[in-house]
Amino acid sequence: MKRNHHASYNSTDRKWVMPLTVLGVLCCLFLITVRRAKYPAAGKAGFTPSTSSGKWESRFSGGGFEDPLKLPKLPRFAYLISGTKGEVPQVKRLLQALYHPRNYYLLHLDLEASDAERLELAKYVKSENSVLRTIGNVMVIGKADLVTYRGPTMIASTLHGIAVLLKLAGDWDWFVNLSSSDYPLMPQDDILHIFSYLPRDLNFMEHTSSIGWKEFQRARPIIIDPGLYHSKKSGVFSAKEKRSMPASFKLFTGTYLCSEWVVLTRAFLEFCVWGWDNLPRTVLMYYTNFLASQEGYFHTVVCNHKDYQNTTVNHDLHYITWDNPPKQNPVSLTTEHFQDMVASGAPFARRFEKGDHVLDRIDAELLKRSANGFTPGSWCLGNPGPGKDPCVVHGSSDVVKPSISSKRLEKLVLKLLDSESFRSKQCI
């Protein structure tokens, strides 16, 4: 009996259908992945290193339809929010203004605050039917640190918070430290959106090696801080002897006194905490006897290691204004500074007095946040309205809806990464 030739051919060919289909799908996925990595979405800012010049370039296109396959992955931030006695309301308000389900938040009230205040904060985070309890990305430090600000206890407390976030907070990209006198100037959707286009190895801090008067008032004096071994605050002690400037590393600090505010990468902070190189430990021991060590520790470590010194952006992403000549603390911000704050493009500002009216204006005009509610974002699915918090009903945290504020942050980032100034301001 003769076989039908056509039928025989189909039977043999059918054996190759599945392998060829799988191979085709894999090829398509590979091309999509490569294309997604190479080209940013239309109408967005994309920042990539130029292999020929080593400078940062920005790319834009004129809007239109965006292919979702080209959108970069959203980052995650790990926030450390610090406060002291009597500042629970400020810490709560700052958390509500900053909150986004993608991020992690660690709250710390120093040892001057009472156990009752820490318990109040913990109960707020764990309250029934709370968004914070449901999502579970907010933590409270139970064993508080003593923070004296003039000695090394502040940097010790910051490193403690970083270690907790590295251990308990899962995967994140950037660390941000804020105090209860800080406040955001834009929703998290805007910050996440712009940072999604940035290389994940950029460290933001104000820094310089021209330490000027700090050499004789900070570096050469030797101080002892009782806060390292006492449970109550007291002043630091100064030794009669002076010390020479270090020879094995170069000192870096911020331009002004208020230089401890940073936006640092997870990779750099793992290096500082785990210390597979001895530099972070050596520098930390040096700063143990240094006045206001928080103003120079991270700056000195990042600028003295070849793997990180080219990752620095000379800006702390804060709007801060000073008297002329500068005093011990920056100017307290009010409604008089509102337009300048907005124009700066900075995502954060300080310093604010408790309950100042400018905070209400920021809530109303920039954050669109109601009293005692969260700053709304694309994750908030409830019905907005007077006295209502749309974030009580929440959805996916993988989508953001940037506002006009993102354009201001985009402009600031473009200026900071401009090819003519970016490299020239690194660790100089």
For each residue, the residues with C-beta under 8 A, 3 or more apart:
1:
2:
3: 7 8
4: 7 8
5: 8 9
6: 9 10
7: 3 4 10 11
8: 3 4 5 11 12
9: 5 6 12 13
10: 6 7 13 14
11: 7 8 14
12: 8 9 15
13: 9 10 16 17
14: 10 11 17
15: 12
16: 13 19 20
17: 13 14 20 21
18: 21 22
19: 16 22 23
20: 16 17 23 24
21: 17 18 24 25
22: 18 19 25 26
23: 19 20 26 27
24: 20 21 27 28
25: 21 22 28 29
26: 22 23 29 30
27: 23 24 30 31
28: 24 25 31 32
29: 25 26 32 33
30: 26 27 33 34
31: 27 28 34 35
32: 28 29 35 36 69
33: 29 30 36 37
34: 30 31 37 38
35: 31 32 38 39 69 70
36: 32 33 39 69 70 71 72
37: 33 34
38: 34 35
39: 35 36 46 59 70
40: 44 45 46 59 70 72 197
41: 44 46 66 67 70 71 72
42: 61 62 63 64 65 66 67 70
43: 60 61 62 63 64 66
44: 40 41 60 66 71 193 197
45: 40 58 59 60 194 197 410 413 414
46: 39 40 41 58 59 72 197
47: 56 57 58 197 198 199 413 417
48: 56 57 59 199
49: 54 55 56 57 199
50: 53 54 55 56 57
51: 54
52:
53: 50 419
54: 49 50 51 423
55: 49 50 419 422 423
56: 47 48 49 50 417 419 422
57: 47 48 49 50 419
58: 45 46 47 414 417
59: 39 40 45 46 48
60: 43 44 45
61: 42 43 64
62: 42 43
63: 42 43
64: 42 43 61
65: 42
66: 41 42 43 44 70 71
67: 41 42 70 71
68: 71
69: 32 35 36
70: 35 36 39 40 41 42 66 67
71: 36 41 44 66 67 68 196
72: 36 40 41 46 196 197
73: 196
74: 102 192 193 196 398 400
75: 102 172 173 174 192 195 196 200
76: 102 103 104 171 172 173 174
77: 102 103 104 172 173 174 175 176 188 191 192 195
78: 103 104 105 106 165 169 172 174 175 176 266
79: 98 103 104 105 106 175 176 177 178
80: 106 108 158 161 162 165 175 176 177 178
81: 91 94 95 98 105 106 107 108 178 179 180
82: 108 109 110 147 157 161 177 178 179 180
83: 87 88 90 91 107 108 109 110 113 179 180
84: 87 109 110 112 113 147 180
85: 109 110 112 113 114 117
86: 113 117
87: 83 84 90 91 109 113 180 354
88: 83 91 92 109 113 117 120 121
89: 92 93 354
90: 83 87 93 94 180 181 354
91: 81 83 87 88 94 95 107 109 121 180
92: 88 89 95 96 121 124
93: 89 90 96 97 359
94: 81 90 91 97 98 178 180 182 183
95: 81 91 92 98 99 105 107 138
96: 92 93 99 369 372 373 374 375
97: 93 94 183 184 363 367 369 374 375
98: 79 81 94 95 103 105 178 184 188 375
99: 95 96 103 105 131 132 138 188 374 375 391
100: 103 188 189 192 377 379 397
101: 135 137 379 394 397
102: 74 75 76 77 188 192 397 398
103: 76 77 78 79 98 99 100 137 172 188
104: 76 77 78 79 137 138 139 165 169 170 172
105: 78 79 81 95 98 99 137 138 139
106: 78 79 80 81 138 139 140 141 161 164 165 169
107: 81 83 91 95 121 125 138 139 140 141
108: 80 81 82 83 140 141 144 145 157 161
109: 82 83 84 85 87 88 91 113 117 118 121 141 144
110: 82 83 84 85 113 144 145 146 147 157
111: 144 145 146 147 231
112: 84 85 146 147 233
113: 83 84 85 86 87 88 109 110 117 118 144
114: 85 117 118
115: 118 119
116: 119 120
117: 85 86 88 109 113 114 120 121
118: 109 113 114 115 121 122 140 142 144
119: 115 116 122 123
120: 88 116 117 123 124
121: 88 91 92 107 109 117 118 124 125 140
122: 118 119 125 126 140 142
123: 119 120 126 127
124: 92 120 121 127 130 132
125: 107 121 122 130 132 133 138 139 140
126: 122 123 130 132 133
127: 123 124 130 132 133
128: 133
129: 133
130: 124 125 126 127 133 134
131: 99 134 135 374 391 392 394
132: 99 124 125 126 127 135 136 137 138
133: 125 126 127 128 129 130 136
134: 130 131 394
135: 101 131 132 138 394
136: 132 133
137: 101 103 104 105 132 169
138: 95 99 104 105 106 107 125 132 135
139: 104 105 106 107 125 164 168 169
140: 106 107 108 118 121 122 125
141: 106 107 108 109 144 145 160 161 164
142: 118 122
143:
144: 108 109 110 111 113 118 141
145: 108 110 111 141 153 156 157 160
146: 110 111 112 153 227 230 231 232 233
147: 82 84 110 111 112 153 154 157 227
148: 151 153 154 225 227 233 234 236
149: 153 154 292 294
150: 223 225 235 236 291 292
151: 148 154 223 225 227 228 236 291 293
152: 155 156 225 228 287 288 289 290 293
153: 145 146 147 148 149 156 157 225 227 228
154: 147 148 149 151 157 158 260 292 293 294
155: 152 158 159 260 284 287 293 294 297
156: 145 152 153 159 160 228
157: 82 108 110 145 147 153 154 160 161
158: 80 154 155 161 162 177 260 294
159: 155 156 162 163 272 273 284
160: 141 145 156 157 163 164
161: 80 82 106 108 141 157 158 164 165 177
162: 80 158 159 165 166 175 269 272 273
163: 159 160 166 167 273
164: 106 139 141 160 161 167 168 169
165: 78 80 104 106 161 162 168 169 172 175
166: 162 163 169 266 269 270 273
167: 163 164
168: 139 164 165
169: 78 104 106 137 139 164 165 166 172
170: 104
171: 76 266
172: 75 76 77 78 103 104 165 169 175 266
173: 75 76 77 195 200 265 266
174: 75 76 77 78 195 263 264 265 266
175: 77 78 79 80 162 165 172 262 263 264 265 266 269
176: 77 78 79 80 262 263 348
177: 79 80 82 158 161 260 261 262
178: 79 80 81 82 94 98 182 261 348 350
179: 81 82 83 182 350
180: 81 82 83 84 87 90 91 94
181: 90 350 351 352 353
182: 94 178 179 261 318 348 349 350 351 352
183: 94 97 348 349 350 352 359 362
184: 97 98 187 188 191 347 348 349 362 367 375
185: 319 341 342 344 346 347 348 349 362 366 405
186: 190 191 347 366 367 403 405 406 408 409
187: 184 190 191 366 367 368 375 376 377 403 405
188: 77 98 99 100 102 103 184 191 192 375 377 400
189: 100 192 193 377 378 400 401 402 403 406
190: 186 187 193 194 347 400 402 403 405 406 409
191: 77 184 186 187 188 194 195 347 409
192: 74 75 77 100 102 188 189 195 196 400
193: 44 74 189 190 196 400 402 406
194: 45 190 191 197 198 402 406 409 410 413
195: 75 77 173 174 191 192 198
196: 71 72 73 74 75 192 193
197: 40 44 45 46 47 72 194
198: 47 194 195 202 413
199: 47 48 49 202
200: 75 173 265 267
201: 265 267 311
202: 198 199 265 311 312 313
203: 262 263 264 265 268 302 308 311 312 313
204: 262 263 264 312 313 315 316 317
205: 254 259 261 262 263 264 298 299 302 312 313 314 315 316
206: 254 255 256 259 314 315 316
207: 252 253 254 259 299 302 303 312 314 427
208: 211 252 253 254 255 314 428
209: 250 251 252 303 427 428
210:
211: 208 214 215 218 219 251 252 253
212: 215
213: 216 217
214: 211 217 218 219 253
215: 211 212 218 219 220 245
216: 213 219 220 221
217: 213 214 221 291
218: 211 214 215 221 253 290 291 292 295 296
219: 211 214 215 216 243 245 251 290
220: 215 216 242 243 244 245
221: 216 217 218 238 239 242 291
222: 238 239 241 242 243 289
223: 150 151 236 237 238 239 289 290 291
224: 236 237 239 289
225: 148 150 151 152 153 228 236 288
226: 229 230 234 236 237
227: 146 147 148 151 153 230 233 234
228: 151 152 153 156 225 288
229: 226
230: 146 226 227 234
231: 111 146
232: 146
233: 112 146 148 227
234: 148 226 227 230
235: 150
236: 148 150 151 223 224 225 226 291
237: 223 224 226
238: 221 222 223
239: 221 222 223 224
240:
241: 222
242: 220 221 222
243: 219 220 222
244: 220 247
245: 215 219 220 251
246: 249 250 251 286
247: 244
248: 282
249: 246 279 282 283 300 304
250: 209 246 300 303 304
251: 209 211 219 245 246 296 300
252: 207 208 209 211 296 299 300 302 303 304 427
253: 207 208 211 214 218 259 295 296 299 300
254: 205 206 207 208 257 258 259 260 295 296 299 316
255: 206 208 259
256: 206 259 320 322 326 330
257: 254 292 295 326 328 329
258: 254 261 295 320 329 330 350 351
259: 205 206 207 253 254 255 256 294 295 296 299 316
260: 154 155 158 177 254 294 295
261: 177 178 182 205 258 316 318 348 350
262: 175 176 177 203 204 205 298 316
263: 174 175 176 203 204 205 316 317
264: 174 175 203 204 205 268 269 298 302
265: 173 174 175 200 201 202 203 268 269 311
266: 78 166 171 172 173 174 175 269 270
267: 200 201 270 271
268: 203 264 265 271 272 302 308 311
269: 162 166 175 264 265 266 272 273
270: 166 266 267 273 274
271: 267 268 274 275 276 277 280 301 305 307 308
272: 159 162 268 269 275 280 298 301
273: 159 162 163 166 269 270 280
274: 270 271
275: 271 272 278 279 280 281
276: 271
277: 271 280 305
278: 275 281 282
279: 249 275 282 283 301 304 305
280: 271 272 273 275 277 283 284 301
281: 275 278 284 285
282: 248 249 278 279 285 286
283: 249 279 280 286 287 297 300 301 304
284: 155 159 280 281 287 288 297
285: 281 282 288
286: 246 282 283 289 290
287: 152 155 283 284 290 293 296 297 300
288: 152 225 228 284 285 293
289: 152 222 223 224 286
290: 152 218 219 223 286 287 293 296
291: 150 151 217 218 221 223 236
292: 149 150 154 218 257 295 296
293: 151 152 154 155 287 288 290 296 297
294: 149 154 155 158 259 260 297
295: 218 253 254 257 258 259 260 292 299
296: 218 251 252 253 254 259 287 290 292 293 299 300
297: 155 283 284 287 293 294 300 301
298: 205 262 264 272 301 302
299: 205 207 252 253 254 259 295 296 302 303
300: 249 250 251 252 253 283 287 296 297 303 304
301: 271 272 279 280 283 297 298 304 305 308
302: 203 205 207 252 264 268 298 299 305 308 309 311 312 427
303: 207 209 250 252 299 300 308 309 312 427
304: 249 250 252 279 283 300 301 309
305: 271 277 279 301 302 308 309
306: 309
307: 271
308: 203 268 271 301 302 303 305 311 312
309: 302 303 304 305 306 312 426 427
310: 423 426
311: 201 202 203 265 268 302 308
312: 202 203 204 205 207 302 303 308 309 426 427
313: 202 203 204 205 416 417 422
314: 205 206 207 208 416 425 426
315: 204 205 206 412 416
316: 204 205 206 254 259 261 262 263
317: 204 263 346 347 348
318: 182 261 346 348 349 350
319: 185 333 337 340 341 344 346 348 349 350
320: 256 258 330 349 350 351
321: 330 331 333 337 340
322: 256 326 327 330 331
323: 326 327 331
324:
325:
326: 256 257 322 323 330
327: 322 323
328: 257
329: 257 258 351
330: 256 258 320 321 322 326 350 351
331: 321 322 323 337 351
332: 351 352 353 356
333: 319 321 337 341 349 350 351 352 356 358
334: 337 356 357 358
335: 338 357 358 361
336:
337: 319 321 331 333 334 340 341 358
338: 335 341 342 358 361 362
339: 342 343
340: 319 321 337 343 344
341: 185 319 333 337 338 344 346 349 362
342: 185 338 339 366 408
343: 339 340 408
344: 185 319 340 341 349 408 412
345: 408 409 410 411 412
346: 185 317 318 319 341 349 409 412
347: 184 185 186 190 191 317 409
348: 176 178 182 183 184 185 261 317 318 319
349: 182 183 184 185 318 319 320 333 341 344 346 352
350: 178 179 181 182 183 258 261 318 319 320 330 333
351: 181 182 258 320 329 330 331 332 333
352: 181 182 183 332 333 349 356 358 359
353: 181 332 356
354: 87 89 90
355: 359
356: 332 333 334 352 353 359
357: 334 335 360 361
358: 333 334 335 337 338 352 361 362
359: 93 183 352 355 356 362 363
360: 357 363 364
361: 335 338 357 358 364 365
362: 183 184 185 338 341 358 359 365 366 367
363: 97 359 360 366 367 368 369 370 371
364: 360 361 367 368 369
365: 361 362
366: 185 186 187 342 362 363 405
367: 97 184 186 187 362 363 364 375
368: 187 363 364 375 376
369: 96 97 363 364 373 374 375 376
370: 363 373 386 387 388 389
371: 363 387
372: 96 389
373: 96 369 370 376 388 389 390 391
374: 96 97 99 131 369 380 389 391
375: 96 97 98 99 184 187 188 367 368 369
376: 187 368 369 373 380 384 390 391
377: 100 187 188 189 380 391 400 401
378: 189 395 396 399 400 401
379: 100 101 391 394 395 396 397 399
380: 374 376 377 389 390 391 393 394 395
381: 390 393 394 395
382: 388 389 390 391 392 393 394
383: 388 390
384: 376 388 390
385: 388
386: 370
387: 370 371
388: 370 373 382 383 384 385
389: 370 372 373 374 380 382 392
390: 373 376 380 381 382 383 384 393
391: 99 131 373 374 376 377 379 380 382 394
392: 131 382 389
393: 380 381 382 390
394: 101 131 134 135 379 380 381 382 391
395: 378 379 380 381
396: 378 379 399
397: 100 101 102 379
398: 74 102
399: 378 379 396
400: 74 188 189 190 192 193 377 378
401: 189 377 378
402: 189 190 193 194 405 406
403: 186 187 189 190 406
404: 407 408
405: 185 186 187 190 366 402 408 409
406: 186 189 190 193 194 402 403 409 410
407: 404 410 411
408: 186 342 343 344 345 404 405 411 412
409: 186 190 191 194 345 346 347 405 406 412 413
410: 45 194 345 406 407 413 414
411: 345 407 408 414 415
412: 315 344 345 346 408 409 415 416
413: 45 47 194 198 409 410 416 417
414: 45 58 410 411 417 418
415: 411 412 418 421
416: 313 314 315 412 413 421 422
417: 47 56 58 313 413 414 422
418: 414 415 421 422
419: 53 55 56 57 422 423
420: 424
421: 415 416 418 424 425
422: 55 56 313 416 417 418 419 425 426
423: 54 55 310 419 426
424: 420 421 428
425: 314 421 422 428
426: 309 310 312 314 422 423
427: 207 209 252 302 303 309 312
428: 208 209 424 425
